[in-house]
Amino acid sequence: MSTEQADESFFRHGLTRSPSKNASKRKVLSDLLNDIIKSFGDKNADKIVDLMEDGVQYMYLGKHVTGKENVREALQLYLHDFEEIHLYIRRQLIDIDQNLVACELTARMKRWPSQTTESTSSPSSQSGSCLGHCSGSPLHNSKTLCYEERLLAWLIQFNVDAQGLSYSARISEFCLWLDPAYQATINSLETPLPSEVWTPNTHPGNPLTRQQIDHLINAKVSAFSLEDIPKWDSVVDDDIILHPPWDSLRGRDSCRRGIEIYFKNYKDTHVIGLRTLVDETQPNFVVHQQIFQTTNKHTHERGSDMDFVFIEISNGKIRYWRTYFDTNSSVQKYELTDRFQTQSSQIKNIFLSPPKLPPSLSAPTEIPKSEI
């Protein structure tokens, strides 16, 4: 088998091997990502900014900062709050054609002893609070030096210059999302990292082309916007998992129920696709950036969210759809989800019969680690 045939075989079966002609650029982008992660761990804002272009765009937690010096100031303010920061890559994708890197990370952060961050039972609280889903006692106080465990998503655009057979790159855009519905408290870095119930299909079939991927995503979001459940049903896999903030819907029946609850509470949904990242070494995984607009039927507020979506495509259909967006500024509410309504119903039924609450429902708004 020739090298070209071998590379094509790896690409079509979703195995991780970089085609030799793209290995140099891929290594440059991968090394830069590792430099960024290390610099966050060192709390070195200057080093992070040194990797950026002068007119860099930095978007994080619903905020938008332009220019290296403004980004430096924002990073210094953020990093100053923590004594330690540890970042662990959950997965990463590199699109060498678009010079894009996307990753999901687990962050473990320890605040300075003098700081106090109280937990709260409200899922709609501001970023940095428990959001009703943390495990354990209040996050930090002067007596307990534990770590906050959070989930992050990054999307980084690079400008790349070719210099013969080598490359150099600078960050032109850095977008950061925080999962607001997962926050745990751990006492040690030795604590195992959070696991996922979702596992990729080991037989995903032949990968789609970029054009086919765009068509599939457009079909899915168009059907959702039109409230066309049969059409939506036709583009998702039997084992579909939808994982927006606050919720985790598994299988067609669960997803249909969650979608119907959404349609009952929101209207005039419109989705604008911005860009789609495809990694040729992992062709069945995709990251999609979109603007999600909708109107809350109860408050009549119209909202617009910037979403990071990680997608698994299996046998030509969507099998996993995991979304990050800033829930603090969104018109979408935790109380209008399948998880909240199901747990509220269970609790109501329990209190109407046996007075004792089972351990499995003792923290009705907590999302188990196994469901992240």
Secondary structure, DSSP 8 states (H G I E B T S, - for coil): --HHHHHHHHHHTT-----GGGHHHHHHHHHHHHHHHHHHHTT-HHHHHHTEEEEEEEEETTEEEESHHHHHHHHHHHHTTEEEEEEEEEEEEEETTTTEEEEEEEEEEEE-TT--B---S-TT--TTS-TT---SS-SB-SS---EEEEEEEEEEEEEEEEETTEEEEEEEEEEEEE-TT--EEES-TTS----BS----S---S---HHHHHHHHHHHHHHHHTT-HHHHHHTEEEEEEEE-TT--EEHHHHHHHHHHHHHHHEEEEEEEEEEEEE-TTSTTEEEEEEEEEEEETTT--EEEEEEEEEEEEETTEEEEEEEE--GGG-S--GGGSHHHHHHHHHHHHHHHS-SS--GGGSSTT---TTB-
